[in-house]
Amino acid sequence: MFNTQCFLSSLSKGYSKRLLYYPSAGQRDGCSVCDLDADIFIFSDFRPKSLAARRAFWKRFHQSCARHNIRLIAATNISRIFSIDRRKWGIFIFLDNNQAVKMIRDSGLRISTFIGVTDGCAEGGNYECCNESPFLEKILALMPDDGGMSVITDHSSYLFQTDGWDNPKSETNFVLNDSTYKTSIIRERVPGFRKRACKFVIWKKCLVNEKNETVPRQFREQKELDEMCRSIILSDQLF
Ligand SMILES: C[S@@+](CC[C@H](N)C(=O)[O-])C[C@H]1O[C@@H](n2cnc3c(N)ncnc32)[C@H](O)[C@@H]1O
């Protein structure tokens, strides 16, 4: 039986992979997210509760990825595993964001890009904001040791600290669990997202050099993805 947690753990082995995580993902942003630069894309949303609702939700999400070549590899009661354009992995987890974060943490994967956009904290039934403490701190704790984390958000007083959304500083620092983090606000528009959404880059200060460079990463080889796809049994019929 295919096991999502074991699969995530297997992805953490071998080459260094850039993981993008989008909590409260909904079902309409597939295309814009898959355009972003990462090797593994994890989405979570607890809205569909029944198996039938999950099937319908996946169908709509799949349709939202229209420009990409999405191939369903495995379906479980809590997830969909798919390849994106034959060279990236996608995992949709139909659980609470905190459960998804625990699965990422337990797998040993690290998060390179985090998307905190319309996460349901204002409307959408979220009991906490993904861009504030404590949720964001759980994410920052999963920043790769060898580099920074890009954060795409449309609201976050935690990252903006004192100056507010419309008047951002170009840089802020904050301390979390004895590490100092440097936030460079580059306010890059992210294509496909709402106008207000922009990108920040956060670095652990001890890793920042004057050029904000990080250790080059190795990329997943096509061969590796093909082999893993072949080794998984498609179990969509069961769900
Ligand atoms: C307003 S919708 C926006 C969806 C998507 N971010 C977008 O911009 O289209 C918010 C989504 O967050 C999901 N959600 C809210 N709280 C959640 C939680 N704690 N865990 C997982 N999903 C959550 C809801 O089910 C809903 O689909």
The ligand as a Tripos MOL2 file, in Angstrom:
@<TRIPOS>MOLECULE
LIG
   27    29     1     0     0
SMALL
NO_CHARGES

@<TRIPOS>ATOM
      1 C1        -10.0370   31.6010    1.0370 C.3       1 LIG1
      2 S1         -9.5290   30.0020    0.5010 S.3       1 LIG1
      3 C2         -8.1270   30.4210   -0.5190 C.3       1 LIG1
      4 C3         -7.4770   29.2950   -1.1910 C.3       1 LIG1
      5 C4         -6.1880   29.6620   -1.9580 C.3       1 LIG1
      6 N1         -5.1390   30.0490   -1.0370 N.3       1 LIG1
      7 C5         -6.4510   30.7520   -2.9650 C.2       1 LIG1
      8 O1         -5.8550   31.8300   -2.8420 O.co2     1 LIG1
      9 O2         -7.2200   30.5040   -3.8960 O.co2     1 LIG1
     10 C6         -8.8080   29.3570    1.9910 C.3       1 LIG1
     11 C7         -8.5720   27.8590    1.9700 C.3       1 LIG1
     12 O3         -7.8590   27.5220    3.1420 O.3       1 LIG1
     13 C8         -8.3070   26.2440    3.5870 C.3       1 LIG1
     14 N2         -7.9460   26.1500    5.0370 N.ar      1 LIG1
     15 C9         -8.2890   27.0170    6.0070 C.ar      1 LIG1
     16 N3         -7.7370   26.6370    7.1770 N.ar      1 LIG1
     17 C10        -6.9960   25.5220    6.9310 C.ar      1 LIG1
     18 C11        -6.1990   24.6730    7.7420 C.ar      1 LIG1
     19 N4         -6.0050   24.9180    9.0520 N.pl3     1 LIG1
     20 N5         -5.6080   23.6100    7.1660 N.ar      1 LIG1
     21 C12        -5.7860   23.3460    5.8370 C.ar      1 LIG1
     22 N6         -6.5440   24.1370    5.0220 N.ar      1 LIG1
     23 C13        -7.1420   25.2060    5.5610 C.ar      1 LIG1
     24 C14        -9.7990   26.2660    3.3070 C.3       1 LIG1
     25 O4        -10.3210   24.9650    3.2180 O.3       1 LIG1
     26 C15        -9.8430   27.0270    1.9720 C.3       1 LIG1
     27 O5         -9.8060   26.1360    0.8770 O.3       1 LIG1
@<TRIPOS>BOND
     1     1     2 1
     2     2     3 1
     3     2    10 1
     4     3     4 1
     5     4     5 1
     6     5     6 1
     7     5     7 1
     8     7     8 2
     9     7     9 1
    10    10    11 1
    11    11    12 1
    12    11    26 1
    13    12    13 1
    14    13    14 1
    15    13    24 1
    16    14    15 ar
    17    14    23 ar
    18    15    16 ar
    19    16    17 ar
    20    17    18 ar
    21    17    23 ar
    22    18    19 1
    23    18    20 ar
    24    20    21 ar
    25    21    22 ar
    26    22    23 ar
    27    24    25 1
    28    24    26 1
    29    26    27 1
@<TRIPOS>SUBSTRUCTURE
     1 LIG1         1 GROUP 0 **** ****
